[in-house]
Amino acid sequence: MRVFENNIRKVEPYVPGEQPQGNVIKLNTNENPYPPAPGVRTALQNMDTDLMRRYPDPTAGELVHTLAEYYGVKDEQVFVGVGSDDVLAMCFLTFFNSQKPILFPDITYSFYKVWAELYRIPYECPQVDSQFRIVKEDYYKENGGVIFPNPNAPTSIYEELDFVEDILQHNQDVIVIVDEAYIDFAGKSAMELIDRYDNLIVVQTFSKARSMAGMRIGYAISNPTLIKYLNDAKYSFNSYTMNQTSLVCGVEAVKDRIYFEEQTAKIIETREWSKKELSALGFVFPDSRSNFIFAKHPEFDAKELFEALKKEDIYVRFLGGSRIKDYLRISIGTRQEMEVLISFLKTYIEERKEIKTC
């Protein structure tokens, strides 16, 4: 190794899901199977391309205001970024700066560990229990901050608001971030607690329920003081994080509440149908409250099943890892896509059982 390599910041990066092209059934990255709100298409068609030669609004003012109106908060309580990953990374950089370890579950969104390593933030990962539930008592000890998703990923488990509040009550001297990428498929948001806890930050995204993963829009909602700290860090890093197209389309996505609720309800309905069908085939899984199911079959190897599905152009996610090596994460697609998946699984299971009995 050459001497200068000693001073290079090295980190094991997050590995995103595959992005296969062509006519495939893509159930591996928790994207929404339905298009964005119709107003998004109209906004794209009517965009003034002359705006592209100018820098976008560094405050993302119109999008911030639209989100603030939607959630019934003040503009100064909203921060936007390039997907929730950008927002979360900025939160790590801004708020997790003590010498004490931050806390997040051992089975959770794997980017947390990457950011902690990248920013040299000490961390500990309390184990989820045998049912993949977060043990709230593990977060009572002294720490430098807390972050967890609700619903959790990849387990799909949602914790009720009193659970979240219990963690907040035991951590009032540090920042607590609740990552709600999948909240629209689950239940009440921790945003209800913003006015009661001045250390709470709630992060959400346009990538799941709003069908805009390709636009990369995420946001945080908190009190004005914490949002100011986030913006100060952002402007010290990159003033123009949001591109003009994302800003215009993001506003239209938020405005159409009826379309949003209809598509979300459709995904939830398909999820519940898929849970019943998978159970009938012998799969077991935590009760999903997200737009994916974290499932295993006691009789079949998850990696082999993953590869068999892939050969049929059906993509799901195999994450590996000692505690979850038997599980596949299956995003909820359209009803038709899920029917194709279930049909393949039925055939696969029947054929394997026939081979075993021969």
Solvent accessible surface area in square Angstrom, and as a share of the most:
residue,aa,sasa,rsa
1,M,171,0.76
2,R,159,0.58
3,V,122,0.70
4,F,111,0.46
5,E,43,0.19
6,N,106,0.55
7,N,131,0.67
8,I,87,0.44
9,R,135,0.49
10,K,106,0.45
11,V,50,0.29
12,E,149,0.67
13,P,91,0.58
14,Y,54,0.21
15,V,105,0.60
16,P,90,0.57
17,G,8,0.08
18,E,77,0.35
19,Q,105,0.47
20,P,27,0.17
21,Q,152,0.68
22,G,68,0.65
23,N,154,0.79
24,V,34,0.20
25,I,29,0.15
26,K,48,0.20
27,L,1,0.00
28,N,2,0.01
29,T,23,0.13
30,N,1,0.01
31,E,57,0.26
32,N,18,0.09
33,P,41,0.26
34,Y,33,0.13
35,P,86,0.54
36,P,46,0.29
37,A,7,0.05
38,P,80,0.50
39,G,22,0.21
40,V,6,0.04
41,R,164,0.60
42,T,68,0.40
43,A,14,0.11
44,L,84,0.42
45,Q,129,0.57
46,N,111,0.57
47,M,29,0.13
48,D,78,0.40
49,T,103,0.60
50,D,69,0.36
51,L,62,0.31
52,M,102,0.45
53,R,165,0.60
54,R,139,0.51
55,Y,166,0.63
56,P,19,0.12
57,D,64,0.33
58,P,50,0.31
59,T,76,0.44
60,A,1,0.01
61,G,27,0.26
62,E,120,0.54
63,L,1,0.01
64,V,15,0.08
65,H,84,0.37
66,T,16,0.09
67,L,0,0.00
68,A,1,0.01
69,E,122,0.55
70,Y,42,0.16
71,Y,57,0.22
72,G,68,0.65
73,V,38,0.22
74,K,126,0.54
75,D,56,0.29
76,E,92,0.41
77,Q,16,0.07
78,V,4,0.02
79,F,5,0.02
80,V,3,0.02
81,G,1,0.01
82,V,56,0.32
83,G,0,0.00
84,S,14,0.09
85,D,38,0.20
86,D,38,0.20
87,V,0,0.00
88,L,1,0.00
89,A,17,0.13
90,M,9,0.04
91,C,0,0.00
92,F,0,0.00
93,L,65,0.32
94,T,28,0.16
95,F,29,0.12
96,F,2,0.01
97,N,104,0.53
98,S,50,0.32
99,Q,165,0.73
100,K,91,0.38
101,P,34,0.21
102,I,1,0.00
103,L,0,0.00
104,F,3,0.01
105,P,1,0.01
106,D,48,0.25
107,I,13,0.06
108,T,17,0.10
109,Y,47,0.18
110,S,66,0.42
111,F,39,0.16
112,Y,0,0.00
113,K,97,0.41
114,V,20,0.12
115,W,11,0.04
116,A,0,0.00
117,E,74,0.33
118,L,57,0.28
119,Y,63,0.24
120,R,140,0.51
121,I,13,0.07
122,P,54,0.34
123,Y,60,0.23
124,E,72,0.32
125,C,37,0.22
126,P,18,0.11
127,Q,116,0.52
128,V,3,0.02
129,D,54,0.28
130,S,94,0.61
131,Q,125,0.55
132,F,17,0.07
133,R,102,0.37
134,I,12,0.06
135,V,49,0.28
136,K,58,0.25
137,E,92,0.41
138,D,52,0.27
139,Y,2,0.01
140,Y,75,0.29
141,K,103,0.44
142,E,129,0.58
143,N,6,0.03
144,G,8,0.08
145,G,0,0.00
146,V,0,0.00
147,I,0,0.00
148,F,1,0.00
149,P,6,0.04
150,N,3,0.02
151,P,0,0.00
152,N,4,0.02
153,A,9,0.07
154,P,8,0.05
155,T,0,0.00
156,S,0,0.00
157,I,14,0.07
158,Y,12,0.05
159,E,12,0.05
160,E,95,0.42
161,L,27,0.14
162,D,107,0.56
163,F,29,0.12
164,V,1,0.00
165,E,31,0.14
166,D,28,0.14
167,I,0,0.00
168,L,0,0.00
169,Q,92,0.41
170,H,84,0.37
171,N,7,0.04
172,Q,108,0.48
173,D,143,0.74
174,V,31,0.18
175,I,25,0.13
176,V,0,0.00
177,I,0,0.00
178,V,0,0.00
179,D,7,0.03
180,E,2,0.01
181,A,17,0.13
182,Y,16,0.06
183,I,7,0.04
184,D,50,0.26
185,F,3,0.01
186,A,18,0.14
187,G,36,0.35
188,K,124,0.53
189,S,23,0.15
190,A,1,0.01
191,M,29,0.13
192,E,98,0.44
193,L,3,0.01
194,I,8,0.04
195,D,135,0.70
196,R,148,0.54
197,Y,20,0.08
198,D,109,0.57
199,N,9,0.05
200,L,0,0.00
201,I,0,0.00
202,V,0,0.00
203,V,0,0.00
204,Q,5,0.02
205,T,10,0.06
206,F,0,0.00
207,S,9,0.06
208,K,32,0.13
209,A,5,0.04
210,R,14,0.05
211,S,17,0.11
212,M,5,0.02
213,A,31,0.24
214,G,77,0.74
215,M,40,0.18
216,R,86,0.31
217,I,0,0.00
218,G,0,0.00
219,Y,3,0.01
220,A,0,0.00
221,I,0,0.00
222,S,0,0.00
223,N,24,0.12
224,P,59,0.37
225,T,76,0.44
226,L,15,0.07
227,I,3,0.02
228,K,123,0.52
229,Y,113,0.43
230,L,0,0.00
231,N,36,0.18
232,D,64,0.33
233,A,22,0.17
234,K,6,0.02
235,Y,87,0.33
236,S,103,0.66
237,F,144,0.60
238,N,69,0.35
239,S,42,0.27
240,Y,88,0.34
241,T,21,0.12
242,M,7,0.03
243,N,81,0.41
244,Q,38,0.17
245,T,29,0.17
246,S,1,0.00
247,L,15,0.07
248,V,45,0.26
249,C,0,0.00
250,G,0,0.00
251,V,6,0.03
252,E,47,0.21
253,A,4,0.03
254,V,2,0.01
255,K,125,0.53
256,D,46,0.24
257,R,108,0.40
258,I,126,0.64
259,Y,40,0.15
260,F,19,0.08
261,E,89,0.40
262,E,95,0.42
263,Q,17,0.08
264,T,10,0.06
265,A,57,0.44
266,K,82,0.35
267,I,1,0.00
268,I,53,0.27
269,E,117,0.53
270,T,5,0.03
271,R,11,0.04
272,E,66,0.29
273,W,54,0.19
274,S,0,0.00
275,K,23,0.10
276,K,149,0.63
277,E,43,0.19
278,L,0,0.00
279,S,61,0.40
280,A,87,0.67
281,L,30,0.15
282,G,32,0.30
283,F,8,0.03
284,V,69,0.39
285,F,44,0.18
286,P,22,0.14
287,D,92,0.48
288,S,0,0.00
289,R,69,0.25
290,S,0,0.00
291,N,1,0.00
292,F,0,0.00
293,I,0,0.00
294,F,2,0.01
295,A,1,0.01
296,K,59,0.25
297,H,10,0.05
298,P,93,0.58
299,E,91,0.41
300,F,25,0.11
301,D,74,0.38
302,A,6,0.05
303,K,89,0.38
304,E,112,0.50
305,L,5,0.03
306,F,23,0.09
307,E,68,0.31
308,A,18,0.14
309,L,1,0.00
310,K,63,0.27
311,K,171,0.72
312,E,103,0.46
313,D,67,0.35
314,I,4,0.02
315,Y,25,0.09
316,V,3,0.02
317,R,33,0.12
318,F,50,0.21
319,L,66,0.33
320,G,13,0.13
321,G,52,0.50
322,S,98,0.63
323,R,83,0.30
324,I,21,0.11
325,K,111,0.47
326,D,65,0.33
327,Y,26,0.10
328,L,4,0.02
329,R,22,0.08
330,I,2,0.01
331,S,3,0.02
332,I,1,0.01
333,G,2,0.02
334,T,33,0.19
335,R,102,0.37
336,Q,135,0.60
337,E,45,0.20
338,M,0,0.00
339,E,76,0.34
340,V,65,0.37
341,L,0,0.00
342,I,5,0.03
343,S,64,0.41
344,F,40,0.16
345,L,1,0.01
346,K,87,0.37
347,T,66,0.38
348,Y,13,0.05
349,I,10,0.05
350,E,104,0.47
351,E,83,0.37
352,R,80,0.29
353,K,88,0.37
354,E,110,0.49
355,I,116,0.59
356,K,128,0.54
357,T,119,0.69
358,C,143,0.86
